[in-house]
Amino acid sequence: MPFAARPALLLLLLCACSDHGAAEPAANSRPARFIALVPQVGDSKLDRDIGAMQTRIEAASEEVLPGLFDRLGRLFIQKARTTHDTGYYKLTQSCADAIDSYANGSADAMLLRGHCLHSMHKFPEAEKLARKLVATRGDFADHGLLGDVLIDRGDVDGALDAYQAMLNVKPCLQAYARAAHARWICGDTDGARQLIGLAAAAGSARDPESLAWTLARRATIELSAGSLEDASDACSAALAVLPGYAPALLARGRIQLARGEAVDAITSLEAAAKANPLPEYRWLLADALRATGDEARAQIVEAQLEHDGAIEDPRTYALYLASRGKSVATAVDLIERELEQRRDVHTLDALAWTQCAAGDVTTASSVIREALAIGTPDSRLHYHAGVIAMQRGDMTKAKAHFATAEERQNSLYPSERDDLRTRRKSL
Amino acid sequence: MIDLKLPLLATAALAVTPGILMASSHMDAPLITLDDAANTTDVYAFVTTGANGEKYLTTALSVYPFEEPGIGPNKYNFDDNVLYGLHVSTGNDLPLGRPTFSYWFEFDTTYKNDATILQSYTGVVQNVDDGAQNLTQRYSVRAFDHRWNQGWGLRNLGTGVVPPNNQGKATPEYNLQAGDGPAKDGVGSSAMLDRYTTQSIKSLDHGYVAFAGQREDGFYGDINAIFDLLSLRGPGEAEDAQHGYNVHTIVLQIPVNDIGGEMQQAGVFATTSRRKIKVNRRNGDPIEVGHWVQVGRQGNPLFCEGFIAISDKDKYNRESPRHDSALFSEYARTPELAALLNAIVFAGNPIAGIENNRTDLEGIFIPDVIKVDLSTAAVPLAGGGANHPSNPDDPGFSRLSIFGGDTTYSPLVCGPVPSGWPNGRRFGDDVVDIGVSAVISDLRVTPPVINVAGDNVDSNDAVYHKVMPYAATPMNGRNHEHH
């Protein structure tokens, strides 16, 4: 990660701020207020909005400050999402602390903290806050936060209930998009497509990140459903709304790879990985480079991935290591630590895959069965299940899983697709 | 702004701060909700008369704030998944904020040819819904009388078609110079309306008349300066924040005789709703369509924007006006806007008594419906200003309504009432100036203490029609400007 991309985090370091702990409000507003109001670098519209809000806060009377810090906190969350600089979540927490110093126990402050905790993968703490919010206030965003946390915790039924409650209170982009994801997780692809379409229709170009996020998500759902044309349209729409938006570039790269346009895919994925250098992005870029025979550049990208992967996104990094057969013990260790925080379908898949790589196919088989039980239409799950079945000697089951994976192979990475093809031939 | 250069020390510090560097899975959708298709920008209600002398309560609602003309003609349309509602309260329902009559608009979008990238137009549109208008929206209007025992219940009033958005050369009838020039000015007679607008005005059953389509945003005001800590700009410097933007507007003319006659006051508000859908489908269930849930509403201008605190705006949008008295009356009685005006604009010389116990403002805003005296004759309307050569304002019209001496005789109260807001709201009412003037005036005493102030944006950037649909011709996508 180039450090220039981390201004918020650096700002915090330069301010020598102490970490209060995300769930504990500051008793005194001064440190939190000072941190939240330090001017930001950048000249995007969002940066200007943040600057304008900071100016408003400087001049505002005390009774309106909680509301203004809430809005500043939401802008910092938006900034964290668009820049992938998690230091902005710390700034959001400072806003929450500032709110509490004026209105102790504020639900708005709790919601900001809940989102920070969730985004920083502190799921048990986030769940505790979300449940408290739902019980005491029950706003649509409170139900949304609870659903998000429960999805990650692996409580899909609980998440469905939370998203339903959210939709009942306020049908909007946020509610439709979350419900679409929940339906997709449960294997309801058509239902997910319907809801993500409603979400996109409820978006606004004045909030480009939300709309671009929804459209990029729509592209991914369409890709997994095998509808490359619709996926491509959604990508184009996302990039028209927010040019250079990394998740949309990633989705475009995946669509191009599915179409066999590896050279174009590399262009998309290089831009995506530059904007958002997470393991998921770099892994796919390395695969695309290798698919075009550019082994040297693929290795450079993989070296970068291996340098930062364990910190940036341990779960994906563990999957990568297991797929490459590298440092398998590290992969198992990473995913077991991840399991302490969350137990969603993708974490279970990663656990099964790393256990398989480590040679424990019995555990892998049991875990992948649990992951598949919910019906998530993710080809990678079936690819992994097929390999695990093969390792156990259950060729019938392996064939069935491989067939399912191949039906939805658009979502697989090139290296996974190659391996799938090789293994199917060998059966 | 601080330009932060990264010292090496920071590099070391970052390396020992794992955990906070973790990336979110980002399956969670963002927090902010801006729903333009369901975002009501303005509601209008005023008394008009038709060609044969029939009296209407003319109502309108607009959505899509800051609709950029010409960008993505397929992008700005009424949403098929939104239920647009106009509501009228009469009799005992009015002080309680309960709707007596509701009018629901639902839209359906179709393409004549979906095998083309030309989503909206495949050629020059000569007539509404002709072969060159690829994307067409149609709507149905249902009316509901909430008076179970004595009303007329549920009615289908009919259907209409939405004219094309104003793109430019593809829609020349809206514009001068065969589509190249700016949009045509508003007119004073129906015979002079552009062809698309004429073809889209629909006579419905039971004497109702409807229009739905793109229009110029009739609101004007220096909103940027107002929200920039009330740092108002002087004459010639102030800017209309909505200059050059369009909206999508629904206009419904309601026969006064169908809602109980003219010797009464009515209240008007608008809502938008989206569907609540069952998230968890059991195997084989159809993709379900759920009940409507209100996501937006508006009555008087400025109330939600200028009086309701941020923390309650969402609640306001989801609530019915019948709860306004309990939930939001304090915002009218103790307006923060008055305190801000005293602190910032009148610093050092505050106006006494305007910050508390504003029962006069409470009377206007609670419940938040636009109150209209139906007994008056048709009110004077705005055209293009007093001196416009072909479509001047009606005699007596003032953008300041009662603050500009623009009143109309009311048989109901046997005296003059404001011709515009807060007795109804017309296109052309300067609601920012009227609203600010009301806040710094005192209407609780006799005679009232009147102070007039404003934002120095005194006119709209387009000429209104003085006939149905009243809202001005939409800005040309290829020829318009912003500040």
Interface residues (C-beta under 8 A of the other chain):
Chain A: M1 F3 A4 R6 P7 L9 L10 L11 L13 L14 V38 P39 Q40 V41 G42 G51 R56 A59 S61 V64 P66 G67 L68 D70 R71 R74 I77 Q78 A80 R81 H84 T86 G87 Y89 K90 D108 H115 H118 S119 M120 H121 D139 F140 A141 G144 L145 D148 I151 D152 L160 Y163 Q164 L167 N168 V169 K170 P171 C172 L173 Q174 Y176 A177 R178 A179 H181 A182 R183 C186 D188 D190 G191 Q194 L195 L198 A199 A201 A202 G203 S204 A205 R206 D207 E209 S210 W213 T214 R217 P247 L278 I311 E312 D313 P314
Chain B: M1 I2 D3 L4 L6 A10 T11 A13 L14 T17 P18 G19 I20 L21 M22 A23 S24 S25 H26 M27 D28 A29 P30 L31 I32 T33 L34 D35 D36 A37 A38 N39 P65 F66 K75 D79 D80 N81 L229 R274 R275 K276 I277 K278 V279 N280 R281 I287 V293 V295 A309 I310 S311 D314 R318 E336 A343
